[in-house]
Amino acid sequence: MPEGDTVAWTAARLQAALGGATLTRAELRWPSLAQTDLVGARTVRVVARGKHLLHRLDLQGQALTLHSHLRMDGTWRVRPAQESVRWDHRLRAVLGTAEATALGRSLGMLDLVATADEDRLVGHLGPDILTRAWQLAGGPPGREIALARLSRDGRPLAEALLDQRVLAGLGTFWVSEGCFARRLNPWRTASQVPADDVAALLDWARPRMLRSARTGAQSVTGLARRDALGAVHALSGRPCRRCGRPVRVALVGVAPRERTIFYCPACQGGLAPTDDGRPQAPLGATRSDRRSDRRSASGPGGAQL
């Protein structure tokens, strides 16, 4: 699922392409919006709120917000206006101006509300880790609100960090990488993790997410290679870059909303409660790779962590 930094980057791209311009084309393939006509609306601002996109419009003096959520596979892409649009079952929205066309594919949510009513859709979200209000003085900054909530949370740390009602923007990439960077056990009860350690995790994640929001490249290392984006995320079955033991993946949360967390048991306090400890082949490994892993695991020390 795209995380807050990816959504912020998407919002910036849409704002750059559509901001201040009038829609000459607006086709919404969504049951509740199929008859909605937004042609003639002017884009006031496109902003991100956690993992949500808020496209604010002015339609003949009426302030409206087109809200979308990307869920697992959704995207917004910008194309030149003269480029023809290929319609398929994944295309849910087309918003065009004289200069550019924005295509929304595989969107998980699409709503149109009065801008004054945005809170109906995003008011449940916790403080957004990417906004200026995260650290502003003059009232409780978002960072302090989030830390206070986490200090009272009886769930595993990773589950609490992923709950968008606690704080908005973090997903499995940044939670996995942040816990690894700070050597925190993702399954330890959030309220039992020292406040300074939780604060350090958030302070580690925020500048890296801000960089990703500017560049569009979600990476801990600053490298764009798929196998070098992070230290543990999507690297289960491969050697930990810190200790050399195998990185693993396990579930956190309650069914049916479990999420996958990547971690190093040797660096982060042992196996997860949901991890049976069996050898895990690298993601994307072929059958022959898995057979090789099983043979290695059966040899001396092969299954040690």
N, C-alpha and C positions, 0 to 999 in steps of 0.2 A: 504494500500500500504506500503510495507517495506520502512523504512526511512533510512537516511544516516548511522546511527549507525548499523542497521541490515545489510546493504549492506557492510559496512566496515568489520564487523565480518565475513560475507560470503567470502569476498575477502581474509581475513587472513586464513580462513579454506582452501580455494582452493590453496593459495600459499603454505601452509604447506604440502598439499597432493601432489601437482603437480610441485612445484617450482624446476627448475633445471633438471627435468626429461623429458624424450622423450616420446611423445605420441605413443603408440602402437595401439591405437584405437581412431577413431574420426568419429562419425556419427552425422550428422547435419540434422535433419528433419525440414528444413526450405526451402520454395520454391526457394529462390534465392541462397541457399547454398547447395542444395541437392547433387550436383556433386563435391563439394569441398573436396579435399583430404588433410588432415592435419597430416596424419600419418608420423612420422619422425620429426615433429616439436618439438622443445624444449621450455618449458615454461620458459620465462625470468622473468616475474613478473606478478602477478595478483593484481591490485589496484582498489580502489573505487574512483569514482569522483561523489560526491553528491549521487544520487540514481542509478548511472550507474556503471557497472562492465567492466573493461578493462583488458582483458587477453592477455598479450603481448607474442608473440611467435617469435622464430627464426627458419625459415624453409629454410635450405640450404643457410644461409646468408641473407635471405630476412626477414626483420622486419615486422611482421604482428600483428594486434590486432583483437581479437575476442571480439566484444562488445555485451553486453547483458543488458537488463533492465527487472526488475522483474514485473513491473506494479503492478496489484492488488494481484495476487495470485502466482506469480512465485517463484521458489526456486532452489537453487543448493544444492545438498546433496552429500557427499563423502561416498563411500563404499569400502570395501576391493576388490582388483582386482579379487579375486577368486569367489566373490559372483555373482550369475547369475543376469542378468538384466531383469526386467519385463517390456516389452514394452506395452504401452497403448497410447491413443490419446493425453495425456498430455505431454508425454516425447518428448522433442524437441532437446536435445543434449546429447551425451555420449562422454566423453573424458576420455581415460584410459591410464595408464602407467602400468609397471610391478607390481607396488605395490598398486595402488588405481584407483578407477573409480569415476568420477564426473558426476552426473546426473542432467540435467537442465530440470525442469518440468514447464509447463504453463508459459514459458517465454513470455514477452510482446514484446521484440525486440531482434533480433539477426543479427549482421552485421559483415562482415570481411573487414577490410580496412588496408592499409599500416599504420604502426605505426606513420609515419610522418603526416598522415592525420587524426589523432584522433580528431582534432578540428572541423572537419566536423560534428562530432556526439555530442561532448560535449563542443565545444567552446562557445556556447550560455549561458553556466551556469555561475552563479555568484560565488563569493568566497565560497569555501567549509568550513563550520564551523568546520570540524574535522581535517583539515590539519594544519601543522606547520606554513604555510604561513598566517594563520588567524591572528596571533599576531606578526609575525617577523618584526623587524625594517629593515631599509634600503629600502625605497620605501613604498608606501601606503599599510599597511597590510590589509588583507581581511576584518577584523573587521571594520576598518574605512571606507572602500569602501561600505560595506553593510549598515553601519549606515548612510552614506551620501545619499545613494539611498533611504533608508526608510524615511529620513527626507524630501524628495521631493515627496513622493508617495501619491497620492490623494485617494487611495483605503482604505478599512478597513484594520486595522493592521494585522489581521489574514490572509486576502487574500494576502497582500504584503509579509508576512513572508513565505507563502506557495509557492510563485512564485520562481521557481528555477533559474530564470534569475536574481533575486535580490540577493539571497544567496542560496547556494545549501545545501541540507541535511535535512532540517526541513520538517516534515509532520504533520498530524493532531494530533498525540499523543503529540509531543513536543510543538506544538503551543498551544494546549489546556492547557496542564499542565503548560507551561511557563507563559501564560497570567494569569492563576489562581494563580500561586505562587507569581507573582508580582502585583496581584490585578488590572490587566489592562482589560479594555473592548475590546474584540476582534474586535468589530464593530466600534470602534472609528477610525476616519481617521488617517492613519499612520503618516502623516506629522504634525498632531496636538498633537501627543503623545510626551511629553518631551523627549529629546534625552537621558537624564540620565536614564529614565525609560526603554527605548528600549534597551540601552546598558546593563542594569541590567538583562533584560530578556535573552539576548544572553549569558551573562556571567553566568547566572544560568543554561542555557540549555547545554552549551558546556561540562563542566566536567562530567555531568551526561550522556551525549551521548558518551563521550570517555569511560566511565566505561562500558556502554552497549556494545560498540564496542569491548571491551576486553572480556566481559563475555558472550555475546550473549543473555543476559536477559534484555529486555527493561523495566526498572523499575525506577520510581522516588524514591521509598521507599527503594530499595535494597532487597525487598522481591520478591519471585517468584510466590506467589499465584496469581491466575488470578484476584481475587477481591481486591488485594492489590498492584497492579502495579503502580497505580497513584491515584491522588486525585479526578479527575473529568472524565477522559477519559473513555468512555463506562459505566459510572455510572449514566446516566440520570434517573430521577425518584427516585433516592436514596438520603438520607440526605447528605448534604455537611458536610465534616469532620471538617470544620472550624466554620460554623454558624448553621448547622442543617437544614437549608432550602433546598428545593429540587434542586438537580443538573439538568440542562436541556441540550438539544441538539438543535442546529439550523444550518441553512445553511449560508455559506458565499461564495461570488463569484457570477459570472454571468453564467447563463445556456449556454451550458450544462456542464460546468466545476465547478459546485458548490461543496463545500466540507463541511463535517459536523464538527462542533466545539462543544465541551462540555464545559459548563461553569456554574457558580453559579451567577444568577442575583443579589442576595443580596450582594455578595462580589465583584462583578465586574461591578457595575454601571447600573443595570437594564436589562430589556428584550432586546433581539436582535430585530432589525427591521423585521427579517424574522420569529420571534417566536410569535405565536398567543396567548401564555399564557395558553393554555389548559393543564390540567393535563397530564403528560407523565408517562406511566407505565415503570418500569425498563426494560432494554433490556433483552430479553429472557423470559419475564414474560408470564405465561400461561393465558388463557382466564379468569379463576377464579381469578387470581391475578389482572387482569385489572378491573374486576367487583368490587373487593374489593377496588381498588384505586379510582374508580368512586364514590363508596359509601362514602369513607373517604373524598373525595374532596367536596362532597355535604354537609358535616357537618360543624360545626362552625370552621371557619379558615382553612378549608381543602385545599382551593385553593390559600391561601396566599403565597407570595414569599418573 
